[in-house]
Amino acid sequence: MIKGVSVDVYTPTANGTDRFGNAIYTSAKTTVDNVLVVPGATSELDASRPEGVQVAYTLHFPKTFSASLEGCVIELPAPWTGTYSVIGCPTPYIEVNTPTPWYMPVEIEAAHG
């Protein structure tokens, strides 16, 4: 039987502004269980996209998770240990067309800093 891992999702929330009027963000941590981790595709690294985003991994989130992941950062456990940024705004598949527990592919890239 296929079983996913637990990942930590950090969701940014605007929490006021600084003295220059820029938004100040804090992050709320949510642990999501049963997430599948798949190595990222390399198709975006060809000559037509020399500065394209490199997808480190594709995560498949379970149907039990329904929050937006746009702008989020995800922390993976070993053996993928690291912090990764969500690429774009992931959208789930139509639930009735996904017979497994997973329905939302999420591409992530390495986040440094």
N, C-alpha and C positions, 0 to 999 in steps of 0.2 A: 504494500500500500504506500502511496506517495504521502510524505509528510513534510511540511514546511518548517521554517525556523521562526524564532521571535526576533523582531527588529524594533528599534526605537525610532519614532517619527517625531521630529521637532517642527512644530507649526509656528511660523512667525505671526505676531500680533502687534499692531501699532499701539504704542503706549505713550502717547504724547508727542511733543516736538522739542527739538533742541533750540538754542538761542538764535539759530539761523533759519528756523522754520522747517528743518528736515525732520521727517518722522523718526522716532526712536522705536525700535522693535525689541520685544522680548519673545522668548520661545517657550511654548508649552510642550512637554514631553508626553507622548502616548506610546505604549508598547502594543504592538500588533503581532498576534500569534499566527502561525501557519502560513507564512509567506514563502513562496518558492523563489529561489535565486538561480538565474540562468546567466552564463557568460554573455556579454554584449556582442552585438553584431559588428563586423568590421567593414561593412559595405559603405559606410559614410567616410572612409579614409582614402578614397581613390583620388586621382589627380583633379577631378572636377570640384572637389571640396578640400583643398589643401589645409584650410583652417577650420574644417568642420568639427563639430562636437564629437568627442570620442565617447561612445556609450560603454561604460565600464561593465554594467550588468543590466539585465532586465529582470525586474521583480514582478511576480504575479500575486496580487493581493486577493485575499479571500472575500467572499460575498458578505461576510460579517463586518467588513470595514466599508464605510460609505462617505467619509469626509473627503474634502478636496485636498489634493497633495500639491497643488500649485505653489511654488516658492518654498516648499519644505526641504528639510535636510533629513537624511536617513542614516542611521548608524547600524552597520551590520556586525554580527558576531564572527568569531573565527570559523572557518579559515579565511573569510573575506574581510576581516577586521578593518574597519575604516569608516570615514564619514563621507557621504556622497550627497550631491545635490540632485533634486528631481529635475528632469528636463521637460519643459513645457507644462501642460495641464492635462494629466492623464484622464482618460475617459473610459468607464467600464463598458464591456460588451453588454448586449441585451441579455438579461439574466436567463430568460427561457431558452436561449440558444447556447448556454454554457452548462452542461450537465455536471461538471465537476464543482468542487467548492471554490474555485478561483475564477474571477471574471474581469480583473483589471490589470493589464500589463503596464508597468511603470519603468521607464528608462531612467537610469541614473548615471551621473558622471562623477569623477573624483573631485572632492572639494578640498582645497588646500588653504590653510590659514586659520 
